[in-house]
Each structure stands twice: as C-alpha cells, then as structure tokens.
Amino acid sequence: MGSLSIWHWLIVLVIVLLLFGKGKISDVMGDMAKGVKSFKKGLADDDETPVKPAGTTIDHKTPEVVVTEEKTRAS
C-alpha cells in the first residue's frame, strides 16, 4: 500500500515531461554539469601555488641595524 508501482512512476515521468519538455530537462542537466565542472576547477585552482610572472625579482635587502651603547653612571 505504501510503495509505488512502475505505472505510478511512468505517469509521474510523463507529467514531468509534459510540464517541462524534453529540451528544458536536458538544458537543466547540462547547466548542472557545467556548474559541477566549474566547482571542481575552482577547487583545483586553490591547491596550486601562485606563479610569479617572468622578469620579476624580489629584492632581499638586509635592514640596517644601529647599535648604540648606553652609558651608565657608577655611584
């Protein structure tokens, strides 16, 4: 009583096809596939390390250190 037979599922399928049409369903599935592919590509791009453009250099200058001596008073 609680389960649906194959005939029930076929009737539901026919109603869905009549409402949305065969072309719209394939368009929706194609858009979903593009979204999943874009999502996977986005995840793969996050894992890669950024590549520096050719011709750029990093200047490794050492900071100047100034040492001063403090004079103490001996009492």
Rosetta constraint file for C-alpha pairs under 8 A:
AtomPair CA 4 CA 8 HARMONIC 5.91 0.50
AtomPair CA 4 CA 9 HARMONIC 7.11 0.50
AtomPair CA 5 CA 9 HARMONIC 6.74 0.50
AtomPair CA 6 CA 10 HARMONIC 6.20 0.50
AtomPair CA 7 CA 11 HARMONIC 6.20 0.50
AtomPair CA 8 CA 12 HARMONIC 6.29 0.50
AtomPair CA 9 CA 13 HARMONIC 6.11 0.50
AtomPair CA 10 CA 14 HARMONIC 6.18 0.50
AtomPair CA 11 CA 15 HARMONIC 6.24 0.50
AtomPair CA 12 CA 16 HARMONIC 6.19 0.50
AtomPair CA 13 CA 17 HARMONIC 6.15 0.50
AtomPair CA 14 CA 18 HARMONIC 6.13 0.50
AtomPair CA 15 CA 19 HARMONIC 6.15 0.50
AtomPair CA 16 CA 20 HARMONIC 6.03 0.50
AtomPair CA 16 CA 21 HARMONIC 7.58 0.50
AtomPair CA 17 CA 21 HARMONIC 4.82 0.50
AtomPair CA 17 CA 22 HARMONIC 5.96 0.50
AtomPair CA 20 CA 24 HARMONIC 5.95 0.50
AtomPair CA 20 CA 25 HARMONIC 6.67 0.50
AtomPair CA 21 CA 25 HARMONIC 6.67 0.50
AtomPair CA 22 CA 26 HARMONIC 6.57 0.50
AtomPair CA 23 CA 27 HARMONIC 6.18 0.50
AtomPair CA 24 CA 28 HARMONIC 6.10 0.50
AtomPair CA 25 CA 29 HARMONIC 6.22 0.50
AtomPair CA 26 CA 30 HARMONIC 6.04 0.50
AtomPair CA 27 CA 31 HARMONIC 6.14 0.50
AtomPair CA 28 CA 32 HARMONIC 6.17 0.50
AtomPair CA 29 CA 33 HARMONIC 6.20 0.50
AtomPair CA 30 CA 34 HARMONIC 6.28 0.50
AtomPair CA 31 CA 35 HARMONIC 6.21 0.50
AtomPair CA 32 CA 36 HARMONIC 6.28 0.50
AtomPair CA 33 CA 37 HARMONIC 6.16 0.50
AtomPair CA 34 CA 38 HARMONIC 6.07 0.50
AtomPair CA 35 CA 39 HARMONIC 6.09 0.50
AtomPair CA 36 CA 40 HARMONIC 6.23 0.50
AtomPair CA 37 CA 41 HARMONIC 6.20 0.50
AtomPair CA 38 CA 42 HARMONIC 6.12 0.50
AtomPair CA 39 CA 43 HARMONIC 6.34 0.50
AtomPair CA 40 CA 44 HARMONIC 6.25 0.50
AtomPair CA 41 CA 45 HARMONIC 6.14 0.50
AtomPair CA 42 CA 46 HARMONIC 6.44 0.50
AtomPair CA 43 CA 47 HARMONIC 6.83 0.50
AtomPair CA 44 CA 48 HARMONIC 6.92 0.50
AtomPair CA 52 CA 56 HARMONIC 7.15 0.50
